[in-house]
């Protein structure tokens, strides 16, 4: 995990939940921790690791993840045992 991904990890676990985290940074972090990216229809994307799957819609037209998406990413990372 590089420095930018570590910053993203810290931002995901910061309260109150930020609405300014770029979705691409979250995708990069999930890939760095070993998640497989599975493209779906339209903006649907899934991440899979160790039999656990998280499903998201990429935000559009904005590039920033919505607060609920950041919370879902946090929950998924905690299930995987990844914390800052």
N, C-alpha and C positions, 0 to 999 in steps of 0.2 A: 504494500500500500504506500503510495507516494504522499508527499506533504499536502497536496491539494485534496486528496481523498481523505486524509486524516482531518483536515479542516471541515470538510463536508460532514464527516462522521460526528464531530463535535457539534456542528450546527444542528444536525438532526436531533441530537439529544439535549439541546438547550431548551429551557422553558422561559417564557412562553414560546410556543411553536412559531418558527419563522415562516413567512410567506414569500421570502426572497431567495430561496435556494433554487438554483437552476436544475431542471429535471435531468439534463444531461450529466450533471455532477453526481446525482443520485444513481443514475444508471452506471456510471463509471465506477462508483464505490461498490455497488452490488457485484459488478463483474470482477473487481479486484479481490473481493472476499471469496470468489469461487463460484458465484451463481451463474447458471446457464441462462442466457437470454433467449426467450421463445417469442417470436413475433406472431401476433394474432391478426384478426381482421381489423382494418381501420387503424385506430390509435391504440388498440389493445396490445399489451405486452405482459408477458409472464416471466418470472424468475424462478428457477428451480435449483435446489441444492439439498442433498441428503434426504430426498423424498418430501421436502417441504416446498410448497409452491405459493408464491404471492402473485396476485393478478392486479394490474393497474391499467388505467387509461392515461396515455401521455396527454399532458395539458396542451390545449391549443385554443386560441392563437398565441397565448402567452407562453414564454419559455420557462417561467417559474412554476415550481410545483405548488399546488394548493396546500393549505395547512392540513387538511385531512389526509392527503397523500403522504406528507411528511410523517404524520403520526402512524400511518400504516407501514411506512418504510421502517420507522423506529421499532414497531412491534415485530416486524419480520426479522430485523437484525437481532433483536433480543432473543427470539426463538432460535436463531442460528448461533447464539452465544457471542455475538460481536458487539462490544461496547467500547466507548472511548477510554 
